[in-house]
Amino acid sequence: MVYHLRMVCIAFAGGGTGGHIYPGLAVAERVREGLEVRGLAHRIFWIGSGRGMDRAVVEGAGLEFCGIPAGRLRRYFTLKTAPDALRVAAGFFAARRALRRLRPALLFSKGGFASVPPCAAAASLGIPVLAHESDFSPGLATRLNLRFARGTGGRVFLAYADTARLLPGLPAGMASVSGNPVRSAFRSADPARGRAFLGLGADERVLLVLGGSQGAREVNGLAGACLGDLRRRYTVVHQHGPGQAPAGPACAPGGGLGGYVPLPYIGEEMPHVLAAAELVLGRAGAGALWECAALGKPMALVPLSGPGTRGDQVENARHFEREGAAEVLIAPGARELAGAVAALADDAGRREAMARAAARIGSLDGAAIIGDSIIEMLCCRREGP
């Protein structure tokens, strides 16, 4: 028998970084639109870290936000381990109170350290948990949340098919390959609007350097060191993060070089700026990679690497490289980076092939796949033996 719900309440969880918030908002947007089409009253709320950017971003997207204490999950001991463990425990009880009060039909986790307490709380109340993993290799938060999903009859969504083999014991039929959710604004972006925002002409070749919303010192330093070489072929649009703008002679206009547009943070115009770019230079965070892929952009990637990282960006970048969508440079020098960009700038055929490969990856619409799955679970439950 099929029955429909009159009022729908859904919880979202995750955060700590934009990469764990914006993709979740893309799913929430799809769910909200789908429920409105069906004429179903609904309430969507987000449980995330009470500190940092989470509240401002989520409330800016028009969703209710419930802030909880959140501590980082560590595989090693430091002086911060005990305080973080206490914050995780406090986050569990705060999330449980919110979930008991609002009683959502399910909880969708986009990952990050802020997602574990809400997922644990949902499992303790018998609320189905759905989880998504953005990276090629699953992080600790996803491995923990997978247990909660399995125990509540939930599901896990993966960006890459090969990730399933890195999750031993995953029940058959529990995982779906969805790609990474991307906000709809990226799929309908207008390059002319991006050029107008930047004050650029229609014929200017644009290299978009993404230091990240909070800045990435390695990328910013490399871009600053070889900016003069980059500007010989491109107008360089550089999102460098607050207070991290490069300085020096190469940043000045003139001298027969292309333009330089430094911006601390691009914000709502990012989809259109990205659409205007011929080539993108940046890290290999899951969200940025798939936003570029959604617009079919060739990429030169400098993934975060070394002993201070679990290597997820390198694995993400290598996947895009294997698919032909990116060139990967591990800890390059300024001369190496400038040479790689110049080679791509001078080879239109290769850039076009990379763009086609990126578009193939980006054609997997994660927001639609996950959002429609959530709507199906909410609106068309079937009773069976």
C-alpha positions as a Markdown table, in Angstrom:
| # | Residue | x | y | z |
|---|---|---|---|---|
| 1 | Met | 0.0 | 0.0 | 0.0 |
| 2 | Val | 1.3 | 3.5 | -0.9 |
| 3 | Tyr | 0.5 | 6.4 | 1.4 |
| 4 | His | 1.5 | 10.1 | 1.3 |
| 5 | Leu | 2.6 | 12.3 | 4.2 |
| 6 | Arg | 0.8 | 15.5 | 4.9 |
| 7 | Met | 3.6 | 17.2 | 6.8 |
| 8 | Val | 7.2 | 16.4 | 6.2 |
| 9 | Cys | 10.1 | 17.2 | 8.6 |
| 10 | Ile | 13.7 | 16.5 | 7.5 |
| 11 | Ala | 17.0 | 17.0 | 9.3 |
| 12 | Phe | 20.3 | 17.8 | 7.7 |
| 13 | Ala | 23.6 | 17.5 | 9.5 |
| 14 | Gly | 27.2 | 18.4 | 8.7 |
| 15 | Gly | 29.6 | 21.2 | 8.6 |
| 16 | Gly | 32.9 | 22.6 | 9.8 |
| 17 | Thr | 33.9 | 23.7 | 6.3 |
| 18 | Gly | 32.1 | 25.0 | 3.2 |
| 19 | Gly | 32.8 | 21.7 | 1.5 |
| 20 | His | 30.5 | 20.0 | 4.0 |
| 21 | Ile | 27.8 | 22.6 | 3.8 |
| 22 | Tyr | 27.2 | 23.8 | 0.2 |
| 23 | Pro | 26.7 | 20.3 | -1.2 |
| 24 | Gly | 24.2 | 19.6 | 1.6 |
| 25 | Leu | 22.4 | 22.8 | 0.7 |
| 26 | Ala | 22.2 | 21.7 | -2.9 |
| 27 | Val | 20.4 | 18.5 | -1.7 |
| 28 | Ala | 18.1 | 20.5 | 0.6 |
| 29 | Glu | 17.2 | 22.8 | -2.4 |
| 30 | Arg | 16.2 | 19.8 | -4.5 |
| 31 | Val | 14.2 | 18.3 | -1.7 |
| 32 | Arg | 12.4 | 21.5 | -1.0 |
| 33 | Glu | 11.5 | 22.0 | -4.6 |
| 34 | Gly | 10.3 | 18.4 | -5.0 |
| 35 | Leu | 8.1 | 18.7 | -1.9 |
| 36 | Glu | 6.6 | 22.0 | -3.1 |
| 37 | Val | 5.8 | 20.5 | -6.5 |
| 38 | Arg | 3.9 | 17.7 | -4.6 |
| 39 | Gly | 2.1 | 20.3 | -2.5 |
| 40 | Leu | 3.5 | 18.9 | 0.8 |
| 41 | Ala | 4.0 | 21.2 | 3.7 |
| 42 | His | 7.5 | 20.7 | 5.0 |
| 43 | Arg | 10.1 | 21.8 | 7.6 |
| 44 | Ile | 13.8 | 21.4 | 6.9 |
| 45 | Phe | 16.3 | 22.2 | 9.6 |
| 46 | Trp | 20.1 | 21.8 | 9.8 |
| 47 | Ile | 22.1 | 20.7 | 12.8 |
| 48 | Gly | 25.7 | 21.9 | 12.7 |
| 49 | Ser | 28.5 | 23.5 | 14.6 |
| 50 | Gly | 27.6 | 26.4 | 16.8 |
| 51 | Arg | 30.9 | 28.0 | 16.0 |
| 52 | Gly | 32.3 | 29.0 | 12.6 |
| 53 | Met | 30.6 | 29.7 | 9.3 |
| 54 | Asp | 27.9 | 27.0 | 9.5 |
| 55 | Arg | 25.0 | 29.2 | 10.9 |
| 56 | Ala | 25.6 | 32.1 | 8.6 |
| 57 | Val | 25.7 | 30.0 | 5.5 |
| 58 | Val | 22.7 | 27.8 | 6.3 |
| 59 | Glu | 20.5 | 30.6 | 7.5 |
| 60 | Gly | 21.5 | 32.6 | 4.4 |
| 61 | Ala | 20.1 | 29.7 | 2.3 |
| 62 | Gly | 16.8 | 30.1 | 4.2 |
| 63 | Leu | 17.0 | 27.0 | 6.4 |
| 64 | Glu | 16.5 | 26.7 | 10.1 |
| 65 | Phe | 19.7 | 26.1 | 12.0 |
| 66 | Cys | 20.3 | 24.3 | 15.3 |
| 67 | Gly | 23.8 | 24.9 | 16.6 |
| 68 | Ile | 25.5 | 22.3 | 18.8 |
| 69 | Pro | 28.9 | 21.9 | 20.4 |
| 70 | Ala | 31.3 | 20.2 | 17.9 |
| 71 | Gly | 34.7 | 18.7 | 18.4 |
| 72 | Arg | 37.2 | 17.4 | 15.9 |
| 73 | Leu | 37.6 | 13.6 | 15.5 |
| 74 | Arg | 41.2 | 12.7 | 15.9 |
| 75 | Arg | 43.0 | 9.4 | 15.2 |
| 76 | Tyr | 45.9 | 10.5 | 17.4 |
| 77 | Phe | 46.3 | 12.1 | 20.8 |
| 78 | Thr | 47.0 | 15.8 | 21.4 |
| 79 | Leu | 46.2 | 18.3 | 24.1 |
| 80 | Lys | 43.0 | 19.0 | 22.3 |
| 81 | Thr | 41.8 | 15.4 | 22.3 |
| 82 | Ala | 40.1 | 15.5 | 25.7 |
| 83 | Pro | 38.3 | 18.9 | 25.2 |
| 84 | Asp | 37.2 | 17.8 | 21.7 |
| 85 | Ala | 35.8 | 14.5 | 23.1 |
| 86 | Leu | 33.8 | 16.5 | 25.7 |
| 87 | Arg | 32.4 | 18.7 | 22.9 |
| 88 | Val | 31.4 | 15.6 | 20.9 |
| 89 | Ala | 29.6 | 14.2 | 23.9 |
| 90 | Ala | 27.8 | 17.6 | 24.5 |
| 91 | Gly | 26.9 | 17.7 | 20.8 |
| 92 | Phe | 25.3 | 14.3 | 21.0 |
| 93 | Phe | 23.0 | 15.3 | 23.8 |
| 94 | Ala | 22.2 | 18.7 | 22.2 |
| 95 | Ala | 21.4 | 17.1 | 18.9 |
| 96 | Arg | 19.3 | 14.4 | 20.6 |
| 97 | Arg | 17.2 | 17.1 | 22.4 |
| 98 | Ala | 16.5 | 18.8 | 19.1 |
| 99 | Leu | 15.7 | 15.6 | 17.3 |
| 100 | Arg | 13.3 | 14.5 | 20.0 |
| 101 | Arg | 11.5 | 17.8 | 19.9 |
| 102 | Leu | 11.2 | 18.0 | 16.1 |
| 103 | Arg | 10.9 | 14.3 | 15.2 |
| 104 | Pro | 12.2 | 14.3 | 11.6 |
| 105 | Ala | 11.3 | 11.5 | 9.3 |
| 106 | Leu | 15.0 | 11.0 | 8.5 |
| 107 | Leu | 18.4 | 12.7 | 8.9 |
| 108 | Phe | 20.7 | 13.3 | 5.9 |
| 109 | Ser | 24.4 | 13.8 | 6.8 |
| 110 | Lys | 26.8 | 15.6 | 4.5 |
| 111 | Gly | 29.7 | 14.7 | 6.6 |
| 112 | Gly | 32.4 | 16.5 | 8.5 |
| 113 | Phe | 33.2 | 16.3 | 12.2 |
| 114 | Ala | 30.0 | 18.2 | 13.1 |
| 115 | Ser | 27.8 | 15.5 | 11.6 |
| 116 | Val | 28.8 | 12.6 | 13.9 |
| 117 | Pro | 26.9 | 13.7 | 17.1 |
| 118 | Pro | 23.6 | 14.3 | 15.1 |
| 119 | Cys | 23.9 | 10.9 | 13.3 |
| 120 | Ala | 24.6 | 9.1 | 16.6 |
| 121 | Ala | 21.6 | 10.9 | 18.2 |
| 122 | Ala | 19.3 | 10.0 | 15.3 |
| 123 | Ala | 20.3 | 6.4 | 15.5 |
| 124 | Ser | 19.6 | 6.4 | 19.3 |
| 125 | Leu | 16.1 | 7.5 | 18.5 |
| 126 | Gly | 15.5 | 5.1 | 15.7 |
| 127 | Ile | 15.5 | 7.9 | 13.0 |
| 128 | Pro | 16.8 | 6.6 | 9.7 |
| 129 | Val | 20.3 | 8.1 | 8.8 |
| 130 | Leu | 21.4 | 8.7 | 5.2 |
| 131 | Ala | 25.0 | 9.7 | 4.6 |
| 132 | His | 27.1 | 11.0 | 1.8 |
| 133 | Glu | 30.9 | 10.7 | 1.2 |
| 134 | Ser | 32.4 | 13.4 | -1.0 |
| 135 | Asp | 36.0 | 12.1 | -1.2 |
| 136 | Phe | 37.4 | 9.2 | -3.1 |
| 137 | Ser | 38.5 | 7.5 | 0.2 |
| 138 | Pro | 36.0 | 7.7 | 3.1 |
| 139 | Gly | 37.0 | 9.8 | 6.1 |
| 140 | Leu | 36.5 | 8.9 | 9.8 |
| 141 | Ala | 33.2 | 10.7 | 10.1 |
| 142 | Thr | 31.7 | 8.8 | 7.2 |
| 143 | Arg | 33.0 | 5.5 | 8.6 |
| 144 | Leu | 31.2 | 6.3 | 11.9 |
| 145 | Asn | 28.1 | 7.6 | 10.3 |
| 146 | Leu | 27.9 | 4.5 | 8.1 |
| 147 | Arg | 27.4 | 2.4 | 11.2 |
| 148 | Phe | 24.4 | 4.6 | 12.2 |
| 149 | Ala | 23.0 | 4.4 | 8.8 |
| 150 | Arg | 23.3 | 0.6 | 8.7 |
| 151 | Gly | 21.6 | 0.3 | 12.1 |
| 152 | Thr | 18.6 | 2.4 | 11.1 |
| 153 | Gly | 17.9 | 1.0 | 7.7 |
| 154 | Gly | 19.5 | 4.0 | 6.0 |
| 155 | Arg | 21.6 | 4.5 | 3.0 |
| 156 | Val | 25.0 | 5.8 | 2.0 |
| 157 | Phe | 25.7 | 7.8 | -1.2 |
| 158 | Leu | 29.2 | 7.8 | -2.8 |
| 159 | Ala | 30.8 | 10.3 | -5.1 |
| 160 | Tyr | 32.9 | 7.6 | -6.8 |
| 161 | Ala | 32.0 | 4.0 | -7.5 |
| 162 | Asp | 35.4 | 2.7 | -6.4 |
| 163 | Thr | 34.8 | 4.1 | -2.9 |
| 164 | Ala | 32.6 | 1.1 | -2.1 |
| 165 | Arg | 35.5 | -1.3 | -2.1 |
| 166 | Leu | 37.1 | 0.9 | 0.7 |
| 167 | Leu | 34.1 | 0.2 | 2.9 |
| 168 | Pro | 34.3 | -3.5 | 4.0 |
| 169 | Gly | 31.2 | -5.0 | 5.3 |
| 170 | Leu | 28.9 | -2.6 | 3.3 |
| 171 | Pro | 25.6 | -4.4 | 2.9 |
| 172 | Ala | 24.5 | -5.1 | -0.7 |
| 173 | Gly | 22.2 | -2.5 | -2.0 |
| 174 | Met | 22.9 | 0.0 | 0.7 |
| 175 | Ala | 25.2 | 2.2 | -1.3 |
| 176 | Ser | 24.4 | 4.3 | -4.4 |
| 177 | Val | 26.8 | 6.2 | -6.6 |
| 178 | Ser | 25.6 | 9.8 | -6.8 |
| 179 | Gly | 28.5 | 12.0 | -7.6 |
| 180 | Asn | 28.9 | 15.1 | -5.5 |
| 181 | Pro | 25.9 | 17.4 | -5.1 |
| 182 | Val | 26.4 | 20.8 | -6.8 |
| 183 | Arg | 24.1 | 23.8 | -6.4 |
| 184 | Ser | 21.8 | 24.4 | -9.3 |
| 185 | Ala | 23.3 | 27.9 | -9.8 |
| 186 | Phe | 26.5 | 26.2 | -11.2 |
| 187 | Arg | 24.5 | 24.2 | -13.8 |
| 188 | Ser | 22.8 | 27.4 | -15.1 |
| 189 | Ala | 25.8 | 29.8 | -14.7 |
| 190 | Asp | 26.3 | 32.7 | -17.2 |
| 191 | Pro | 29.8 | 33.5 | -18.3 |
| 192 | Ala | 28.7 | 36.9 | -19.5 |
| 193 | Arg | 27.5 | 37.8 | -16.0 |
| 194 | Gly | 30.8 | 36.6 | -14.6 |
| 195 | Arg | 32.8 | 38.8 | -17.0 |
| 196 | Ala | 30.5 | 41.8 | -16.1 |
| 197 | Phe | 31.1 | 41.2 | -12.4 |
| 198 | Leu | 34.9 | 41.1 | -13.0 |
| 199 | Gly | 34.9 | 44.1 | -15.4 |
| 200 | Leu | 36.4 | 42.0 | -18.2 |
| 201 | Gly | 35.9 | 42.1 | -21.9 |
| 202 | Ala | 34.5 | 39.2 | -24.0 |
| 203 | Asp | 37.9 | 38.3 | -25.5 |
| 204 | Glu | 40.0 | 38.2 | -22.3 |
| 205 | Arg | 41.3 | 34.8 | -21.5 |
| 206 | Val | 40.6 | 34.0 | -17.8 |
| 207 | Leu | 42.6 | 31.9 | -15.4 |
| 208 | Leu | 40.7 | 31.4 | -12.2 |
| 209 | Val | 43.0 | 30.7 | -9.2 |
| 210 | Leu | 41.1 | 29.3 | -6.3 |
| 211 | Gly | 42.9 | 29.7 | -3.0 |
| 212 | Gly | 39.7 | 28.7 | -1.3 |
| 213 | Ser | 37.2 | 30.7 | 0.7 |
| 214 | Gln | 39.6 | 30.8 | 3.6 |
| 215 | Gly | 42.7 | 30.9 | 1.5 |
| 216 | Ala | 45.3 | 28.2 | 0.8 |
| 217 | Arg | 48.9 | 29.4 | 1.5 |
| 218 | Glu | 50.6 | 27.1 | -0.9 |
| 219 | Val | 48.4 | 28.0 | -3.8 |
| 220 | Asn | 48.4 | 31.7 | -3.0 |
| 221 | Gly | 52.2 | 31.6 | -2.6 |
| 222 | Leu | 52.8 | 29.8 | -5.9 |
| 223 | Ala | 50.4 | 32.1 | -7.7 |
| 224 | Gly | 52.1 | 35.2 | -6.3 |
| 225 | Ala | 55.5 | 33.8 | -7.2 |
| 226 | Cys | 54.7 | 33.1 | -10.8 |
| 227 | Leu | 52.0 | 35.7 | -11.4 |
| 228 | Gly | 54.0 | 37.6 | -14.0 |
| 229 | Asp | 54.3 | 34.4 | -16.1 |
| 230 | Leu | 50.6 | 33.6 | -15.6 |
| 231 | Arg | 49.6 | 37.0 | -16.8 |
| 232 | Arg | 51.5 | 36.7 | -20.1 |
| 233 | Arg | 48.7 | 34.5 | -21.3 |
| 234 | Tyr | 45.8 | 35.2 | -19.0 |
| 235 | Thr | 43.9 | 37.7 | -17.0 |
| 236 | Val | 44.3 | 36.1 | -13.6 |
| 237 | Val | 41.3 | 36.1 | -11.3 |
| 238 | His | 42.5 | 35.1 | -7.8 |
| 239 | Gln | 40.2 | 34.2 | -4.9 |
| 240 | His | 42.9 | 34.4 | -2.2 |
| 241 | Gly | 41.0 | 34.4 | 1.1 |
| 242 | Pro | 40.7 | 37.2 | 3.6 |
| 243 | Gly | 43.9 | 39.0 | 4.3 |
| 244 | Gln | 46.0 | 36.9 | 2.0 |
| 245 | Ala | 46.4 | 38.9 | -1.1 |
| 246 | Pro | 49.8 | 38.6 | -2.8 |
| 247 | Ala | 51.8 | 41.8 | -3.2 |
| 248 | Gly | 54.7 | 42.7 | -5.5 |
| 249 | Pro | 55.5 | 44.1 | -8.9 |
| 250 | Ala | 53.6 | 41.3 | -10.8 |
| 251 | Cys | 50.4 | 42.5 | -9.1 |
| 252 | Ala | 50.6 | 45.9 | -10.7 |
| 253 | Pro | 48.8 | 46.7 | -14.0 |
| 254 | Gly | 50.6 | 47.4 | -17.3 |
| 255 | Gly | 53.8 | 46.2 | -18.7 |
| 256 | Gly | 52.2 | 44.4 | -21.6 |
| 257 | Leu | 50.8 | 41.7 | -19.2 |
| 258 | Gly | 47.2 | 40.6 | -18.7 |
| 259 | Gly | 45.1 | 41.9 | -15.9 |
| 260 | Tyr | 45.0 | 40.7 | -12.3 |
| 261 | Val | 41.8 | 40.7 | -10.3 |
| 262 | Pro | 42.4 | 39.7 | -6.6 |
| 263 | Leu | 39.3 | 39.0 | -4.5 |
| 264 | Pro | 39.2 | 37.8 | -0.9 |
| 265 | Tyr | 36.0 | 35.9 | -1.5 |
| 266 | Ile | 33.7 | 35.7 | -4.6 |
| 267 | Gly | 30.5 | 34.5 | -2.9 |
| 268 | Glu | 27.3 | 34.3 | -4.9 |
| 269 | Glu | 28.9 | 35.3 | -8.2 |
| 270 | Met | 31.2 | 32.3 | -8.1 |
| 271 | Pro | 29.2 | 30.1 | -10.5 |
| 272 | His | 29.3 | 32.9 | -13.1 |
| 273 | Val | 33.0 | 33.7 | -12.6 |
| 274 | Leu | 33.8 | 30.0 | -12.9 |
| 275 | Ala | 31.7 | 29.8 | -16.1 |
| 276 | Ala | 33.8 | 32.6 | -17.5 |
| 277 | Ala | 37.2 | 30.8 | -16.8 |
| 278 | Glu | 39.1 | 29.1 | -19.5 |
| 279 | Leu | 41.2 | 27.2 | -17.0 |
| 280 | Val | 41.0 | 26.7 | -13.2 |
| 281 | Leu | 44.0 | 26.4 | -10.9 |
| 282 | Gly | 43.4 | 25.3 | -7.3 |
| 283 | Arg | 43.2 | 22.6 | -4.7 |
| 284 | Ala | 41.4 | 19.3 | -5.0 |
| 285 | Gly | 38.6 | 19.7 | -2.4 |
| 286 | Ala | 35.6 | 17.6 | -3.4 |
| 287 | Gly | 33.2 | 20.5 | -3.7 |
| 288 | Ala | 35.3 | 22.7 | -5.9 |
| 289 | Leu | 36.3 | 19.8 | -8.2 |
| 290 | Trp | 32.6 | 18.9 | -8.9 |
| 291 | Glu | 31.6 | 22.5 | -9.4 |
| 292 | Cys | 34.3 | 22.8 | -12.0 |
| 293 | Ala | 33.1 | 19.5 | -13.5 |
| 294 | Ala | 29.5 | 20.6 | -13.7 |
| 295 | Leu | 30.7 | 23.5 | -15.9 |
| 296 | Gly | 33.1 | 21.4 | -17.9 |
| 297 | Lys | 36.3 | 23.2 | -16.9 |
| 298 | Pro | 39.8 | 21.9 | -17.4 |
| 299 | Met | 41.8 | 22.0 | -14.2 |
| 300 | Ala | 45.4 | 22.3 | -13.0 |
| 301 | Leu | 45.3 | 20.9 | -9.5 |
| 302 | Val | 47.7 | 21.4 | -6.6 |
| 303 | Pro | 46.2 | 19.0 | -4.0 |
| 304 | Leu | 46.9 | 19.4 | -0.3 |
| 305 | Ser | 49.5 | 16.7 | 0.4 |
| 306 | Gly | 52.1 | 15.7 | 3.0 |
| 307 | Pro | 52.1 | 14.4 | 6.5 |
| 308 | Gly | 49.5 | 16.9 | 7.8 |
| 309 | Thr | 46.7 | 15.4 | 5.6 |
| 310 | Arg | 45.1 | 12.0 | 5.1 |
| 311 | Gly | 45.7 | 12.3 | 1.4 |
| 312 | Asp | 42.1 | 12.7 | 0.3 |
| 313 | Gln | 42.8 | 15.6 | -2.0 |
| 314 | Val | 45.6 | 13.7 | -3.8 |
| 315 | Glu | 43.2 | 10.8 | -4.4 |
| 316 | Asn | 40.5 | 13.1 | -5.6 |
| 317 | Ala | 42.9 | 14.8 | -8.0 |
| 318 | Arg | 44.3 | 11.6 | -9.3 |
| 319 | His | 40.8 | 10.3 | -10.2 |
| 320 | Phe | 40.2 | 13.5 | -12.3 |
| 321 | Glu | 43.6 | 13.1 | -13.9 |
| 322 | Arg | 42.9 | 9.4 | -14.8 |
| 323 | Glu | 39.6 | 10.5 | -16.4 |
| 324 | Gly | 41.5 | 13.1 | -18.4 |
| 325 | Ala | 39.9 | 16.2 | -16.8 |
| 326 | Ala | 42.9 | 17.6 | -14.9 |
| 327 | Glu | 46.7 | 17.9 | -14.6 |
| 328 | Val | 48.0 | 17.2 | -11.1 |
| 329 | Leu | 51.0 | 18.8 | -9.6 |
| 330 | Ile | 52.2 | 17.6 | -6.2 |
| 331 | Ala | 54.0 | 20.2 | -4.2 |
| 332 | Pro | 55.3 | 22.0 | -7.4 |
| 333 | Gly | 57.7 | 24.9 | -7.5 |
| 334 | Ala | 56.7 | 28.2 | -9.1 |
| 335 | Arg | 58.6 | 27.5 | -12.3 |
| 336 | Glu | 57.0 | 24.0 | -12.6 |
| 337 | Leu | 53.5 | 25.4 | -12.1 |
| 338 | Ala | 54.0 | 28.3 | -14.5 |
| 339 | Gly | 55.3 | 25.8 | -17.1 |
| 340 | Ala | 52.3 | 23.5 | -16.7 |
| 341 | Val | 49.8 | 26.4 | -17.0 |
| 342 | Ala | 51.6 | 27.8 | -20.1 |
| 343 | Ala | 51.5 | 24.4 | -21.8 |
| 344 | Leu | 47.8 | 24.1 | -21.2 |
| 345 | Ala | 47.2 | 27.7 | -22.3 |
| 346 | Asp | 49.0 | 27.0 | -25.6 |
| 347 | Asp | 47.3 | 23.7 | -26.4 |
| 348 | Ala | 43.6 | 24.3 | -27.2 |
| 349 | Gly | 43.0 | 20.7 | -28.3 |
| 350 | Arg | 44.1 | 19.4 | -24.9 |
| 351 | Arg | 42.0 | 21.9 | -23.0 |
| 352 | Glu | 39.0 | 21.0 | -25.0 |
| 353 | Ala | 39.5 | 17.2 | -24.4 |
| 354 | Met | 39.9 | 18.0 | -20.6 |
| 355 | Ala | 36.7 | 20.1 | -20.7 |
| 356 | Arg | 34.8 | 17.2 | -22.3 |
| 357 | Ala | 36.1 | 14.8 | -19.7 |
| 358 | Ala | 35.2 | 17.1 | -16.8 |
| 359 | Ala | 31.7 | 17.5 | -18.3 |
| 360 | Arg | 31.3 | 13.7 | -18.4 |
| 361 | Ile | 32.1 | 13.5 | -14.7 |
| 362 | Gly | 29.9 | 16.5 | -13.9 |
| 363 | Ser | 26.9 | 15.1 | -15.7 |
| 364 | Leu | 26.2 | 12.9 | -12.7 |
| 365 | Asp | 23.8 | 15.2 | -10.8 |
| 366 | Gly | 24.3 | 14.3 | -7.1 |
| 367 | Ala | 21.8 | 16.8 | -5.8 |
| 368 | Ala | 19.1 | 15.3 | -8.0 |
| 369 | Ile | 20.0 | 11.7 | -7.3 |
| 370 | Ile | 20.1 | 12.2 | -3.5 |
| 371 | Gly | 17.3 | 14.6 | -3.3 |
| 372 | Asp | 14.9 | 12.5 | -5.3 |
| 373 | Ser | 15.9 | 9.4 | -3.2 |
| 374 | Ile | 15.0 | 11.3 | -0.1 |
| 375 | Ile | 11.7 | 12.5 | -1.5 |
| 376 | Glu | 10.9 | 8.9 | -2.6 |
| 377 | Met | 11.5 | 7.7 | 0.9 |
| 378 | Leu | 9.4 | 10.4 | 2.4 |
| 379 | Cys | 6.4 | 10.4 | 0.0 |
| 380 | Cys | 6.1 | 6.9 | -1.3 |
| 381 | Arg | 6.7 | 4.5 | 1.6 |
| 382 | Arg | 5.5 | 1.0 | 0.9 |
| 383 | Glu | 4.3 | -1.5 | 3.4 |
| 384 | Gly | 5.6 | -5.0 | 2.8 |
| 385 | Pro | 5.9 | -8.4 | 4.5 |
